[in-house]
Amino acid sequence: MTELTNWAGNISFESPLERPASVPELQELVARSEKVRVLGTGHSFNRIADSTGTLVSVADLPKVIEVGDGGVTVSAGLRYGEITAALQSRGLALHNLGSLPHISVAGACSTGTHGSGDTNGPLADAVNAITFVDASGELVTLTRGDADFDGSIISLGALGVTVSLTLDVQPSYEISQVVYDGLPVDRLGSDFAEVMGSAYSVSAFTDWVDPDVMVWRKQRAGAPIDNEWLGAHVADGPRHPIKTMPADYATQQGGVPGPWNERLPHFRLEFTPSNGDELQSEYFVPRAKAAESFEVLRALGNQLAPVIQVSEVRTVAADELWLSPSQGRDTVALHFTWIQDEAAVRPVVLAVEEALNPLGARPHWGKVFAADAAYLRSCYPKVADFIQLAAKYDPSGKFRNPYLDTYLPSQA
């Protein structure tokens, strides 16, 4: 039997994977199980999805992509690449996308995955309705405006098994992606508002040692392209986020206009990553603390150098989802792609948190972090409310696992 692992291969799952083929079959499975967790596409880097009981995939549920007055309703196991192509064919679009189009919609929303853009909230911010199976096996539907809604979307799998989501849509739009080399690292801090406000979605790539930063500007088609900008210049060819890697699988660059779903991700849908030889961490600090966060990371540059592959800087607009890393504040996301050596990476992660936590950093729920339950409660202000909400839909702790017991204990 092939070992079941996450995408990166750093987490192995011992529980057999159940794959119900219908919603009633899923309901019956949940009702009779003592413990249940859901495994999506496995793009988390910790044990958030692990189970001491039943491990479930919703990928085999009937595929649903239904456009109506409320947006598009999609089955939870679908991947973004599947629904975005269908929306584009109908002349519709989502507000934003993550780096990979291969991740499942429910998994991405439940862990707080995001794209970039000063005015763009996380992917979960597009959800206006959710249907999930609660601990008793019953279907629960919540819509935007319901009392429990803001706690139910980024839920870490603690409320139940998501069956479907309804997402806000808008008319389709085109994006042109332009990569700039050589932005002086000092200007990332001194001209931060201009850098991040220069396009619809902006990513800056650095290792916190190199004096030059690479910037990917994903702008609405028709916006002017500056050959020289803030000391940087248009790249002379396609780029991968990691400078030493070939750019074959990156989405179209060079300012060529194209559909939103083919430009907002960093990587092409037709490139199917089987595994990632990496670990990831990510921290979210208030936008007002951006320059300070860059200073402390540059001071750690020599410590980061042996284990970092690349770091990505993005902005995320404030939202009101309880466990969102950008809940209540405009945010700067500081992403780290590490080498796949947990023993070497862990001490550096701790050093990063010691430097960023005084700035109010919130760790990403699905990545490698060192924070404990007390710190998470202090930096995510709605944790106590969320724990009560989870108990409402799961009074016996059926959806709890060691991850939730460690970081969101029911008894604080």
C-alpha positions, 0 to 999 in steps of 0.5 A: 500500500502506498504511504499516504502523505501530505504534498510536501511529504513531511507528514504521514497519515496512519488512518485509512482514507475514506472516500464517500461518493455521496453526501448521504454516505458522508453523513452516515460515515460522520454519524457513526465515527468517533473521530473524524478529520478531512484531508483536502489536497494536502497542502498544509505542512503540519498535522492540522488534517491528521486523525486518530480516527477516520480520515475523510476525503470529499474529492469523490462527492458529486462535482457541483459548479452551479451559477445562480443569483448568489454567486457560484455554488461548488462542491468542497472537493473541487480544486480552484483550477476546475472552478475558475476555468468553468467560471471563465467560460461563463464570463465570470471571475473570483476576486483573487486566487492563491499561488497554486490553482491545484488546491481544494476550495474547501481546504484553502478557505478553511485554513485562511489561504490568500492571494495578494492585493491591497484591496483583496481579502483572503480567498475565504472572504468570497464565501457567502454560504457554507454547507457542512455535516455536523457531528450528528451527521446533519447538514447545516447551512449558514449564509453571510449575515447569520450569527455563526457565519464569520466563525464558520468559514476559516474553521480548521475543520473543527465544526464539521465536514464541508460539503459545498461553498457559495462564492461571490463572482464578478465579471471576468477580467484580464490581467497582465503580469510583469516581473521586475528585477533589481528593486533595492531592498531598502525601497521595499520598506521606504516605498512600501505603499507604492510597491504594493499599490502598483498593481491589482496583485503584487508579490515581492520575493527576497531572501533577506540577504540579497540587496535586490528584490524581485517583484511580480506585478499582476495588473489589470490589462491596459495599465501602463508598463514602466520599463524602469521603476523605483530603481528596478527594471523589467525582467529580460525573460520569464522568472520562477519565484526562486531565482535558480529554478527554471520558469517553465511552469510559471504563469505567462509573464512579459506583460501579455494580457490573459484571463484572470485565472491564468495570471493570478496564480504563480503556476500554471494549472497544467503543471501538476505538482506531485510533491514539494521538496520544501517546508513553509511558514507564514506570518501576518503582521499589521500593515503599519508594521511592514517596515519594522518587520523587514528590518528585523528579518534583514537582521536575521539574514545570516541565520535564515540563509542556510535554510531559506529558499525564498521569502514572499511579501504580499498584502491582504485587505482586512476581513471579519472572519474570526480565525482569519490572519487578516481579521480586523486589520490590513495585513502584510503576509511574510511567507517563507519557503524553507528547505525540507529539513525540519531539524534545521528549520525549527530553530530558525522558525523560532528565531523568526517568531521571536523577532516578529511576535512583538509586532503582532504577528499571526502564524498561518494555521496550516504551516510550520510554526512554534507558537503555543495556545496562549500566544495564539489566543492573544494574537487571534482575538476571536479564539475564545468565541470560536472554541464556543462555536465549535462546541455548539456544532461538535459538543463531543469533540468528534472533529478534534484532533491533537492539533486542535487540542494543542493550539485551540484547547477547549479548556483554556 
